């Protein structure tokens, strides 16, 4: 059974962003600062809401986030969500 938080997730990548950020030893403030230096206007509060899956992340931000974290965009998604994209 899903918890209320899982039922209303605003994004799919927040949990992975948090994991990748923490693996690098970065604070939310430090990560936001790195994103701003890379041209992404982001605050620490935005990072916190993303990581809690309380706020949607515009897809145009994913390349900048993945570049700062030094991973591919695909790596931002949970493993069970990878490969679900379909081509038409």
N, C-alpha and C positions, 0 to 999 in steps of 0.2 A: 504494500500500500504506500502510495506517495504522500509525502508531507505537504502541507499547504504551500510551502516555499517551492517545492519541486513542481507543483502544478502550475505555478505562474512565473516560470523562469522567463526573463526578458531577453536572455541571450544564451548561446550554447558554448561560448568560449571563455567565459569569466573564470570558471574553476581552473581551467588550464593556464590562463594568464597568471592567476595567483600562484599556482604550483611553479611555473617557470620563473616568475619573479623571485619567489622565495628560494629556489634552487641557486639563484645568482646572489643571494644575500642582500637584495635590494629592498628598501622600504617602499611603501606606496608613494611617499613624497619623492624619494629618489627616482623611482620609475617615472613618475609624472614629469619630473625635471628633465630626464633623458628624452622623453617623448616630445616635450616642448622644444628641446634643443634640435630635435629631428624635424621640427616644423608642425608638430601636432599640438594644437591648443588644448591641453588637458590639465585638469586640476587633480589633486590627491583625492578629493571627494568623488570625482568621476571614476577614478581607478577603483575606489572602494565599492561604489555601486555596481561597476562592471563585475568585480570579483564576487560579489554577493548575488550576482545575476538579477539584480533589481533594476538595472537600466540596460536598455538596448545599446548595442555598439553598431554604429553606422559602418556598413561594409567598406566604405572608402577609407576607414581608419585601419583596417586589418593589415595592409602592406606596411604601414609605418610601425605598428605594434610588432609585427613579426621581424622587421628589420632590427628594431631596438633589442628585442629578445634573442636575435640571431637564430631564428628557426624559420621554417617554411610556414606559409599560411595554413597549410593542412595540419601542421603540428599544433596549431592553436585549438583544433577541435578534439573533443574526446575520442578515444580510439573507436568506440562503438558507432560514432557518427561519421567516421571516415569512410569513403567509398560509397556513400549513399547518394552522392550527386549523380544526376542522370544527364546524359547528353541527348539532345533532340535533333 
